[in-house]
Amino acid sequence: MLHIVLHEPEMPANTGNIGRTCVACGAVLHLIEPLGFRLNEKMIKRAGLDYWDKLDVRTYINFEDFLEKNNDPKIYMATTKAKHVYSAPTYEDDEDVYIMFGKESAGIPEEILLNYEETSIRIPMLPHIRSLNLSNSVAIVAYEVLRHQGFKAFQMEGQLHHYKW
């Protein structure tokens, strides 16, 4: 199973978009407080549209609470400070995959990253770009994990509504 972890997210629209992505790919969304919004805010639900009620979302009071409640899982830390590219790991389909993303304004705190050097991953980008949008980053990495796992149980073909291919 795929687990998306947001460490202190600040923007409700990003979290709503990420929630919708989690529903589309069967992922659990973990939110580590403090949050920059309330979960019942209109913006978060609007960004998630009618999918929010289908989302498995779990909240934690801090990073230590998250680690304790999830049995200290192996976590891939998505950060611009990483040495490894997000496509390099082999994301096994027989284990839970946790990917953590930091808050929009500062990323994952370096004191947390220090313990995850080998599982920190980055999305390559041009040198003068600070970072990508958080919800875009989650989608890029989440679908890479699913690709590694063979898109099991996913609908692989679509159909036109008014015509046939």
N, C-alpha and C positions, 0 to 999 in steps of 0.2 A: 504494500500500500504506500502511496505517496502522501507525505505530510509537508505542508507549507507552513513555515513558522515566521511570523512577523514580530520583530523585536521593537516594541514601542512605536507602532505606526502612528503617523500624525494626520494623514489626510483621509477623510472618510470616502471620497470618491475612489482613491486608489484601492482601499480595502474592499470596497464594494465590487470593483472590477476584479480584484483578486479572488473574492468569494465566488463570483460567477465562473471564473476560470477553474477554481477548485471543484465546483459542481460538475462542470463539463468533463473534467478528467478524473473524477472520483476521488479527489484528494481531501484530506482533513485539513482545516485551517486552524492553526494555533496562534493565538494573540497574546503576547506578553506585555503586561501593563508597565507603566502607565500608557494609556491610549490618548491620542490627541482629539478624541471625540467620544460620544456615547454610542453604544451599539444600536440604540433605537433611533438614531438620527435619520431624518428623511434622506439626506444625501447618500448615506451608505446603502440604504435599501433601494434608492433610485438607480444607483450605479450597478447594483446586483440584480435589478429588475425583479422579475417574478421568481427568481431562483433562490433568494435568500432563505426561504423556509425549507429548502432542500439541502442546505449547507450544514455539514457537521463542523461546527465552530466551537472551540474550547479556549477558555481564557485562564491566565495565570498571573499571580501577583508580581512575579519577577522571574528571572532566568533560572535561579536555583529551584523555584517551585516547579517550573517546566521540566527541568532535569529529573527531579524527584518523582513527579507524577508519570513520567514516561520512561522510567528505569534507565536513566543516563544513556540515551540512544546515541548511535553514531550520527553525527550531524555534519552535513556539508554546509559550509558558511559561504554564502554568495557575497563577495566583496571585491571592490576595485583594487584592494591591496593584496590580493592572492597571487601566488606564483603559478598556479595551475589553471588551465582553461576548463570551462564547465563541461566540454565534450570529452575530456580525457578520462574521467573515472568510468569504470564499468558498473553501472547501476544495476545490481542484481534484482531479478524479479521474484526471488524467493525470500526477500527481506524487506522490512519497512525502510523507506528512504525518507530521511528528514532533510529539508533544505531550509536554512534560515536566512532571512533578509533583514537588514537594518532599517531604521527609520529614515525617512526621506531626506532630512537635513544633515545627518551625520553618519549614517550607516551603522554597522555593528561596532560596539565599543571595542577598542583595541585590547583592553584587559580580558575580554572574552576571546577574541581572536588568537591571542597568544597560545592558547591551549589547543588550537585547531589548525596549525600550520599545514599539515598534510591533507586535510579535508577542506581547506579553503579553496574556492573556485571563483573564477572571474569570467565575464563576458568580454571578449576582445573588442576594442574600439580604438579609434584614432587618439593619439596622445593628448590633444588639446581639449578633449571632451571629459568632463568630470565624472558623469555617470548617466545611465539611462533612467527613464521613468520607472518607478518601482513596479507598477503593474505589468509593464512590458517585460521587465527583467524576469519576473515570476513566470510569465507565459513562456518565454524563451527557454528557461532552464527546466520548467516542468515538462514541456513537450520533448525535450531532449531525454529526460529520464524515461518517459513513456516510449520513446523511439527505441531506446536501449532494451526495454522490456517487451518489445514487439507489439505494442498497442493491443494487448490481449483484451478481449471483450469490447473493443471499440468498433463503432460503425465505420467501415472503411470506404464505403461508396455512398454517394448521394444521388438524388433524383430531381429532375426538373418538376415543377408543380403543374405546368400547363402543357408540356410537351414531353416527348420521349427522346432519349439520346439515340 
